Amino acid sequence: MTEIRQTDQYARWFNKLKDLRAKARIDIRIRRLSLGNPGDAEPIGKGLSELRIDYGQGYRVYFMKRGEEFILLLAGGDKSSQQRDIKLAHELAENM
């Protein structure tokens, strides 16, 4: 199992979510990601990917993988904030 790490930005976003079912679905997808099964995920450039959760508002989790060492969860959002969230994920990754 690959270690999952998260930025403060991601943790704040996740902790603000009020929909408990959405949080559970996101947790399940991240667990599957750690086991090597990303499911519905697409590259967004510069080594980053978008994990798409088809539930509610269309939640998104932006992450980068560092070999087999760890996966870093950069940011989260939903379909309505997708472009802004992708830009933020790229900025966070550049500052790592």
Secondary structure in CASP SS format (residue, H / E / C, confidence):
PFRMAT SS
TARGET T0000
AUTHOR 0000-0000-0000
METHOD secondary structure of the structure
MODEL  1
M C 1.00
T C 1.00
E E 1.00
I E 1.00
R E 1.00
Q E 1.00
T C 1.00
D H 1.00
Q H 1.00
Y H 1.00
A H 1.00
R H 1.00
W H 1.00
F H 1.00
N H 1.00
K H 1.00
L C 1.00
K C 1.00
D C 1.00
L H 1.00
R H 1.00
A H 1.00
K H 1.00
A H 1.00
R H 1.00
I H 1.00
D H 1.00
I H 1.00
R H 1.00
I H 1.00
R H 1.00
R H 1.00
L H 1.00
S H 1.00
L C 1.00
G C 1.00
N C 1.00
P C 1.00
G C 1.00
D C 1.00
A E 1.00
E E 1.00
P E 1.00
I E 1.00
G E 1.00
K C 1.00
G C 1.00
L E 1.00
S E 1.00
E E 1.00
L E 1.00
R E 1.00
I E 1.00
D C 1.00
Y C 1.00
G C 1.00
Q C 1.00
G C 1.00
Y E 1.00
R E 1.00
V E 1.00
Y E 1.00
F E 1.00
M E 1.00
K E 1.00
R E 1.00
G C 1.00
E C 1.00
E C 1.00
F E 1.00
I E 1.00
L E 1.00
L E 1.00
L E 1.00
A E 1.00
G E 1.00
G E 1.00
D E 1.00
K H 1.00
S H 1.00
S H 1.00
Q H 1.00
Q H 1.00
R H 1.00
D H 1.00
I H 1.00
K H 1.00
L H 1.00
A H 1.00
H H 1.00
E H 1.00
L H 1.00
A H 1.00
E H 1.00
N C 1.00
M C 1.00
END
